[in-house]
Amino acid sequence: MQQAEKIDNDDYDGSTEMTAASCLSAVKSILAGELPMDAYSKVIPVLIPVFNFVFSSDGCDYIDEGSDILNIVLYHLDFIEP
């Protein structure tokens, strides 16, 4: 019985990781599109928890996607509030 539970948990973990990576990829695609300049500053408060996670030891599997998103946002901002 424990073996079946382990397999189910492994499948669940794999699907959640794939979903998380897909969400980050979608955010990256949206931000890479042509958006109004103020959209980038408005999205920062939403992205801060994402950055806090992907740049931590728990979220290091997603550091490439997080770095790409951060790069896009920083490229489009003239000023970052503290």
N, CA, C and O atoms as a Tinker XYZ file with bonds, in Angstrom:
   328  protein
     1  N      0.814000   -1.189000    0.000000    73     2
     2  CA     0.000000    0.000000    0.000000    64     1     3
     3  C      0.865000    1.263000    0.000000    63     2     4     5
     4  O      0.534000    2.245000   -0.665000    81     3
     5  N      1.983000    1.237000    0.751000    73     3     6
     6  CA     2.856000    2.397000    0.786000    64     5     7
     7  C      3.499000    2.656000   -0.574000    63     6     8     9
     8  O      3.723000    3.810000   -0.938000    81     7
     9  N      3.795000    1.610000   -1.321000    73     7    10
    10  CA     4.406000    1.773000   -2.641000    64     9    11
    11  C      3.458000    2.530000   -3.568000    63    10    12    13
    12  O      3.893000    3.415000   -4.305000    81    11
    13  N      2.173000    2.195000   -3.540000    73    11    14
    14  CA     1.197000    2.892000   -4.378000    64    13    15
    15  C      1.092000    4.355000   -3.984000    63    14    16    17
    16  O      0.987000    5.223000   -4.849000    81    15
    17  N      1.119000    4.638000   -2.687000    73    15    18
    18  CA     1.064000    6.028000   -2.237000    64    17    19
    19  C      2.301000    6.785000   -2.691000    63    18    20    21
    20  O      2.197000    7.951000   -3.074000    81    19
    21  N      3.465000    6.156000   -2.659000    73    19    22
    22  CA     4.708000    6.799000   -3.087000    64    21    23
    23  C      4.656000    7.135000   -4.564000    63    22    24    25
    24  O      5.071000    8.223000   -4.964000    81    23
    25  N      4.158000    6.226000   -5.379000    73    23    26
    26  CA     4.044000    6.478000   -6.818000    64    25    27
    27  C      3.089000    7.629000   -7.070000    63    26    28    29
    28  O      3.375000    8.496000   -7.896000    81    27
    29  N      1.961000    7.656000   -6.374000    73    27    30
    30  CA     1.002000    8.736000   -6.544000    64    29    31
    31  C      1.605000   10.078000   -6.148000    63    30    32    33
    32  O      1.388000   11.077000   -6.835000    81    31
    33  N      2.356000   10.118000   -5.057000    73    31    34
    34  CA     2.996000   11.356000   -4.629000    64    33    35
    35  C      4.045000   11.809000   -5.629000    63    34    36    37
    36  O      4.167000   13.006000   -5.891000    81    35
    37  N      4.805000   10.878000   -6.191000    73    35    38
    38  CA     5.800000   11.230000   -7.196000    64    37    39
    39  C      5.130000   11.815000   -8.434000    63    38    40    41
    40  O      5.620000   12.798000   -8.989000    81    39
    41  N      4.020000   11.229000   -8.876000    73    39    42
    42  CA     3.289000   11.759000  -10.023000    64    41    43
    43  C      2.749000   13.148000   -9.720000    63    42    44    45
    44  O      2.801000   14.042000  -10.565000    81    43
    45  N      2.229000   13.324000   -8.506000    73    43    46
    46  CA     1.690000   14.621000   -8.099000    64    45    47
    47  C      2.793000   15.670000   -8.081000    63    46    48    49
    48  O      2.602000   16.774000   -8.589000    81    47
    49  N      3.953000   15.338000   -7.498000    73    47    50
    50  CA     5.065000   16.278000   -7.450000    64    49    51
    51  C      5.544000   16.633000   -8.853000    63    50    52    53
    52  O      5.853000   17.792000   -9.130000    81    51
    53  N      5.606000   15.652000   -9.729000    73    51    54
    54  CA     6.034000   15.913000  -11.101000    64    53    55
    55  C      5.066000   16.806000  -11.840000    63    54    56    57
    56  O      5.484000   17.691000  -12.586000    81    55
    57  N      3.789000   16.589000  -11.647000    73    55    58
    58  CA     2.808000   17.412000  -12.358000    64    57    59
    59  C      2.765000   18.824000  -11.789000    63    58    60    61
    60  O      2.550000   19.775000  -12.540000    81    59
    61  N      2.964000   18.987000  -10.485000    73    59    62
    62  CA     2.973000   20.342000   -9.927000    64    61    63
    63  C      4.213000   21.105000  -10.367000    63    62    64    65
    64  O      4.145000   22.311000  -10.603000    81    63
    65  N      5.338000   20.421000  -10.479000    73    63    66
    66  CA     6.549000   21.084000  -10.961000    64    65    67
    67  C      6.394000   21.517000  -12.409000    63    66    68    69
    68  O      6.816000   22.611000  -12.784000    81    67
    69  N      5.790000   20.661000  -13.222000    73    67    70
    70  CA     5.576000   21.007000  -14.623000    64    69    71
    71  C      4.589000   22.167000  -14.745000    63    70    72    73
    72  O      4.759000   23.038000  -15.598000    81    71
    73  N      3.575000   22.182000  -13.909000    73    71    74
    74  CA     2.602000   23.274000  -13.919000    64    73    75
    75  C      3.259000   24.580000  -13.506000    63    74    76    77
    76  O      3.009000   25.618000  -14.118000    81    75
    77  N      4.094000   24.540000  -12.479000    73    75    78
    78  CA     4.787000   25.744000  -12.031000    64    77    79
    79  C      5.703000   26.286000  -13.126000    63    78    80    81
    80  O      5.737000   27.493000  -13.368000    81    79
    81  N      6.434000   25.412000  -13.779000    73    79    82
    82  CA     7.319000   25.843000  -14.870000    64    81    83
    83  C      6.515000   26.427000  -16.024000    63    82    84    85
    84  O      6.939000   27.397000  -16.652000    81    83
    85  N      5.368000   25.846000  -16.303000    73    83    86
    86  CA     4.505000   26.364000  -17.378000    64    85    87
    87  C      3.963000   27.741000  -17.030000    63    86    88    89
    88  O      3.879000   28.611000  -17.896000    81    87
    89  N      3.595000   27.945000  -15.773000    73    87    90
    90  CA     3.105000   29.256000  -15.345000    64    89    91
    91  C      4.193000   30.320000  -15.472000    63    90    92    93
    92  O      3.934000   31.429000  -15.939000    81    91
    93  N      5.393000   29.979000  -15.060000    73    91    94
    94  CA     6.504000   30.927000  -15.188000    64    93    95
    95  C      6.802000   31.225000  -16.649000    63    94    96    97
    96  O      7.125000   32.359000  -17.002000    81    95
    97  N      6.694000   30.220000  -17.491000    73    95    98
    98  CA     6.901000   30.427000  -18.926000    64    97    99
    99  C      5.829000   31.346000  -19.504000    63    98   100   101
   100  O      6.118000   32.182000  -20.360000    81    99
   101  N      4.594000   31.190000  -19.039000    73    99   102
   102  CA     3.504000   32.052000  -19.508000    64   101   103
   103  C      3.726000   33.495000  -19.068000    63   102   104   105
   104  O      3.515000   34.423000  -19.849000    81   103
   105  N      4.148000   33.688000  -17.826000    73   103   106
   106  CA     4.444000   35.036000  -17.329000    64   105   107
   107  C      5.561000   35.657000  -18.161000    63   106   108   109
   108  O      5.486000   36.828000  -18.532000    81   107
   109  N      6.577000   34.885000  -18.448000    73   107   110
   110  CA     7.693000   35.371000  -19.266000    64   109   111
   111  C      7.215000   35.786000  -20.646000    63   110   112   113
   112  O      7.620000   36.834000  -21.149000    81   111
   113  N      6.367000   34.987000  -21.260000    73   111   114
   114  CA     5.849000   35.309000  -22.601000    64   113   115
   115  C      5.007000   36.574000  -22.588000    63   114   116   117
   116  O      5.102000   37.400000  -23.495000    81   115
   117  N      4.186000   36.724000  -21.560000    73   115   118
   118  CA     3.340000   37.922000  -21.468000    64   117   119
   119  C      4.202000   39.163000  -21.302000    63   118   120   121
   120  O      3.983000   40.168000  -21.979000    81   119
   121  N      5.177000   39.101000  -20.408000    73   119   122
   122  CA     6.033000   40.262000  -20.159000    64   121   123
   123  C      6.938000   40.581000  -21.340000    63   122   124   125
   124  O      7.339000   41.732000  -21.517000    81   123
   125  N      7.262000   39.584000  -22.146000    73   123   126
   126  CA     8.118000   39.812000  -23.307000    64   125   127
   127  C      7.348000   40.474000  -24.451000    63   126   128   129
   128  O      7.952000   40.991000  -25.390000    81   127
   129  N      6.027000   40.457000  -24.371000    73   127   130
   130  CA     5.214000   41.087000  -25.403000    64   129   131
   131  C      5.248000   42.601000  -25.272000    63   130   132   133
   132  O      5.885000   43.154000  -24.375000    81   131
   133  N      4.561000   43.244000  -26.171000    73   131   134
   134  CA     4.502000   44.704000  -26.136000    64   133   135
   135  C      3.447000   45.139000  -25.133000    63   134   136   137
   136  O      2.248000   45.037000  -25.391000    81   135
   137  N      3.902000   45.622000  -23.994000    73   135   138
   138  CA     3.024000   46.099000  -22.938000    64   137   139
   139  C      3.278000   47.583000  -22.716000    63   138   140   141
   140  O      4.359000   48.081000  -23.032000    81   139
   141  N      2.298000   48.287000  -22.178000    73   139   142
   142  CA     2.552000   49.685000  -21.799000    64   141   143
   143  C      3.659000   49.733000  -20.745000    63   142   144   145
   144  O      3.781000   48.820000  -19.928000    81   143
   145  N      4.443000   50.770000  -20.764000    73   143   146
   146  CA     5.587000   50.856000  -19.860000    64   145   147
   147  C      5.176000   50.798000  -18.389000    63   146   148   149
   148  O      5.916000   50.255000  -17.569000    81   147
   149  N      4.019000   51.346000  -18.044000    73   147   150
   150  CA     3.609000   51.329000  -16.644000    64   149   151
   151  C      3.192000   49.936000  -16.174000    63   150   152   153
   152  O      3.101000   49.696000  -14.970000    81   151
   153  N      2.942000   49.033000  -17.089000    73   151   154
   154  CA     2.559000   47.665000  -16.719000    64   153   155
   155  C      3.700000   46.964000  -15.983000    63   154   156   157
   156  O      3.462000   46.174000  -15.070000    81   155
   157  N      4.914000   47.250000  -16.376000    73   155   158
   158  CA     6.064000   46.593000  -15.747000    64   157   159
   159  C      6.235000   47.026000  -14.294000    63   158   160   161
   160  O      6.562000   46.207000  -13.435000    81   159
   161  N      6.016000   48.304000  -14.017000    73   159   162
   162  CA     6.117000   48.756000  -12.625000    64   161   163
   163  C      4.945000   48.258000  -11.793000    63   162   164   165
   164  O      5.090000   48.023000  -10.594000    81   163
   165  N      3.792000   48.098000  -12.415000    73   163   166
   166  CA     2.611000   47.617000  -11.688000    64   165   167
   167  C      2.698000   46.127000  -11.363000    63   166   168   169
   168  O      2.073000   45.673000  -10.405000    81   167
   169  N      3.446000   45.373000  -12.129000    73   167   170
   170  CA     3.540000   43.934000  -11.916000    64   169   171
   171  C      4.582000   43.561000  -10.853000    63   170   172   173
   172  O      4.576000   42.435000  -10.356000    81   171
   173  N      5.457000   44.478000  -10.508000    73   171   174
   174  CA     6.521000   44.198000   -9.541000    64   173   175
   175  C      5.978000   43.665000   -8.208000    63   174   176   177
   176  O      6.491000   42.656000   -7.724000    81   175
   177  N      4.962000   44.296000   -7.589000    73   175   178
   178  CA     4.473000   43.752000   -6.302000    64   177   179
   179  C      3.944000   42.318000   -6.415000    63   178   180   181
   180  O      4.009000   41.557000   -5.450000    81   179
   181  N      3.432000   41.956000   -7.565000    73   179   182
   182  CA     2.940000   40.592000   -7.770000    64   181   183
   183  C      4.106000   39.619000   -7.938000    63   182   184   185
   184  O      4.028000   38.470000   -7.505000    81   183
   185  N      5.176000   40.079000   -8.563000    73   183   186
   186  CA     6.309000   39.204000   -8.854000    64   185   187
   187  C      7.294000   39.049000   -7.699000    63   186   188   189
   188  O      8.077000   38.099000   -7.691000    81   187
   189  N      7.275000   39.948000   -6.736000    73   187   190
   190  CA     8.245000   39.868000   -5.635000    64   189   191
   191  C      8.159000   38.527000   -4.902000    63   190   192   193
   192  O      9.201000   37.923000   -4.647000    81   191
   193  N      6.964000   38.032000   -4.551000    73   191   194
   194  CA     6.936000   36.696000   -3.913000    64   193   195
   195  C      7.464000   35.584000   -4.826000    63   194   196   197
   196  O      8.061000   34.616000   -4.355000    81   195
   197  N      7.242000   35.731000   -6.118000    73   195   198
   198  CA     7.762000   34.744000   -7.072000    64   197   199
   199  C      9.292000   34.777000   -7.056000    63   198   200   201
   200  O      9.943000   33.734000   -6.996000    81   199
   201  N      9.856000   35.984000   -7.112000    73   199   202
   202  CA    11.314000   36.109000   -7.070000    64   201   203
   203  C     11.873000   35.581000   -5.749000    63   202   204   205
   204  O     12.905000   34.910000   -5.731000    81   203
   205  N     11.197000   35.881000   -4.660000    73   203   206
   206  CA    11.653000   35.376000   -3.358000    64   205   207
   207  C     11.701000   33.857000   -3.341000    63   206   208   209
   208  O     12.586000   33.268000   -2.722000    81   207
   209  N     10.757000   33.225000   -4.015000    73   207   210
   210  CA    10.742000   31.767000   -4.051000    64   209   211
   211  C     11.795000   31.203000   -5.008000    63   210   212   213
   212  O     12.563000   30.318000   -4.630000    81   211
   213  N     11.836000   31.708000   -6.242000    73   211   214
   214  CA    12.728000   31.096000   -7.229000    64   213   215
   215  C     14.204000   31.333000   -6.915000    63   214   216   217
   216  O     15.063000   30.573000   -7.361000    81   215
   217  N     14.500000   32.379000   -6.154000    73   215   218
   218  CA    15.883000   32.635000   -5.785000    64   217   219
   219  C     16.212000   32.101000   -4.393000    63   218   220   221
   220  O     17.198000   32.513000   -3.782000    81   219
   221  N     15.380000   31.181000   -3.892000    73   219   222
   222  CA    15.645000   30.510000   -2.618000    64   221   223
   223  C     16.067000   29.067000   -2.892000    63   222   224   225
   224  O     15.998000   28.593000   -4.026000    81   223
   225  N     16.495000   28.392000   -1.859000    73   223   226
   226  CA    16.905000   27.000000   -2.047000    64   225   227
   227  C     15.716000   26.100000   -2.394000    63   226   228   229
   228  O     15.889000   25.087000   -3.070000    81   227
   229  N     14.519000   26.458000   -1.940000    73   227   230
   230  CA    13.333000   25.657000   -2.264000    64   229   231
   231  C     12.917000   25.784000   -3.728000    63   230   232   233
   232  O     12.394000   24.832000   -4.307000    81   231
   233  N     13.143000   26.942000   -4.324000    73   231   234
   234  CA    12.694000   27.169000   -5.691000    64   233   235
   235  C     13.802000   27.202000   -6.709000    63   234   236   237
   236  O     13.593000   27.654000   -7.834000    81   235
   237  N     14.982000   26.732000   -6.342000    73   235   238
   238  CA    16.137000   26.846000   -7.238000    64   237   239
   239  C     15.957000   26.085000   -8.555000    63   238   240   241
   240  O     16.687000   26.339000   -9.513000    81   239
   241  N     15.000000   25.160000   -8.616000    73   239   242
   242  CA    14.737000   24.465000   -9.879000    64   241   243
   243  C     14.191000   25.416000  -10.943000    63   242   244   245
   244  O     14.244000   25.119000  -12.136000    81   243
   245  N     13.670000   26.557000  -10.504000    73   243   246
   246  CA    13.041000   27.507000  -11.419000    64   245   247
   247  C     13.859000   28.790000  -11.580000    63   246   248   249
   248  O     13.338000   29.809000  -12.034000    81   247
   249  N     15.121000   28.736000  -11.212000    73   247   250
   250  CA    15.943000   29.946000  -11.216000    64   249   251
   251  C     16.136000   30.502000  -12.636000    63   250   252   253
   252  O     16.216000   31.718000  -12.807000    81   251
   253  N     16.210000   29.649000  -13.637000    73   251   254
   254  CA    16.369000   30.142000  -15.010000    64   253   255
   255  C     15.150000   30.949000  -15.441000    63   254   256   257
   256  O     15.283000   32.041000  -15.992000    81   255
   257  N     13.964000   30.406000  -15.187000    73   255   258
   258  CA    12.743000   31.119000  -15.559000    64   257   259
   259  C     12.619000   32.423000  -14.763000    63   258   260   261
   260  O     12.243000   33.456000  -15.315000    81   259
   261  N     12.936000   32.371000  -13.467000    73   259   262
   262  CA    12.875000   33.567000  -12.642000    64   261   263
   263  C     13.861000   34.625000  -13.098000    63   262   264   265
   264  O     13.543000   35.814000  -13.106000    81   263
   265  N     15.051000   34.199000  -13.477000    73   263   266
   266  CA    16.059000   35.143000  -13.979000    64   265   267
   267  C     15.609000   35.786000  -15.281000    63   266   268   269
   268  O     15.814000   36.982000  -15.489000    81   267
   269  N     15.004000   35.005000  -16.149000    73   267   270
   270  CA    14.504000   35.552000  -17.418000    64   269   271
   271  C     13.414000   36.596000  -17.177000    63   270   272   273
   272  O     13.398000   37.645000  -17.820000    81   271
   273  N     12.514000   36.302000  -16.254000    73   271   274
   274  CA    11.432000   37.245000  -15.941000    64   273   275
   275  C     12.011000   38.515000  -15.332000    63   274   276   277
   276  O     11.621000   39.619000  -15.714000    81   275
   277  N     12.927000   38.372000  -14.401000    73   275   278
   278  CA    13.561000   39.533000  -13.781000    64   277   279
   279  C     14.296000   40.371000  -14.822000    63   278   280   281
   280  O     14.230000   41.600000  -14.790000    81   279
   281  N     14.981000   39.725000  -15.728000    73   279   282
   282  CA    15.694000   40.428000  -16.791000    64   281   283
   283  C     14.739000   41.255000  -17.653000    63   282   284   285
   284  O     15.027000   42.410000  -17.969000    81   283
   285  N     13.618000   40.671000  -18.029000    73   283   286
   286  CA    12.639000   41.377000  -18.866000    64   285   287
   287  C     12.098000   42.594000  -18.132000    63   286   288   289
   288  O     12.015000   43.683000  -18.700000    81   287
   289  N     11.730000   42.409000  -16.872000    73   287   290
   290  CA    11.165000   43.517000  -16.097000    64   289   291
   291  C     12.190000   44.627000  -15.916000    63   290   292   293
   292  O     11.873000   45.800000  -16.115000    81   291
   293  N     13.410000   44.275000  -15.544000    73   291   294
   294  CA    14.439000   45.290000  -15.327000    64   293   295
   295  C     14.787000   46.036000  -16.606000    63   294   296   297
   296  O     15.083000   47.230000  -16.571000    81   295
   297  N     14.753000   45.345000  -17.722000    73   295   298
   298  CA    15.054000   45.981000  -19.006000    64   297   299
   299  C     14.042000   47.083000  -19.321000    63   298   300   301
   300  O     14.395000   48.111000  -19.897000    81   299
   301  N     12.794000   46.862000  -18.942000    73   299   302
   302  CA    11.728000   47.808000  -19.292000    64   301   303
   303  C     11.489000   48.891000  -18.245000    63   302   304   305
   304  O     10.669000   49.780000  -18.473000    81   303
   305  N     12.170000   48.846000  -17.118000    73   303   306
   306  CA    11.965000   49.846000  -16.081000    64   305   307
   307  C     13.053000   50.900000  -16.097000    63   306   308   309
   308  O     14.231000   50.590000  -16.274000    81   307
   309  N     12.652000   52.146000  -15.913000    73   307   310
   310  CA    13.619000   53.229000  -15.767000    64   309   311
   311  C     14.000000   53.423000  -14.302000    63   310   312   313
   312  O     15.103000   53.867000  -13.984000    81   311
   313  N     13.069000   53.082000  -13.425000    73   311   314
   314  CA    13.260000   53.310000  -11.996000    64   313   315
   315  C     12.569000   52.198000  -11.229000    63   314   316   317
   316  O     11.474000   51.772000  -11.596000    81   315
   317  N     13.206000   51.727000  -10.166000    73   315   318
   318  CA    12.620000   50.714000   -9.304000    64   317   319
   319  C     12.455000   51.320000   -7.926000    63   318   320   321
   320  O     13.418000   51.805000   -7.332000    81   319
   321  N     11.230000   51.291000   -7.420000    73   319   322
   322  CA    10.998000   51.823000   -6.079000    64   321   323
   323  C     11.620000   50.895000   -5.045000    63   322   324   325
   324  O     11.659000   49.680000   -5.242000    81   323
   325  N     12.106000   51.462000   -3.946000    73   323   326
   326  CA    12.745000   50.624000   -2.901000    64   325   327
   327  C     11.825000   49.570000   -2.326000    63   326   328
   328  O     12.231000   48.807000   -1.449000    81   327
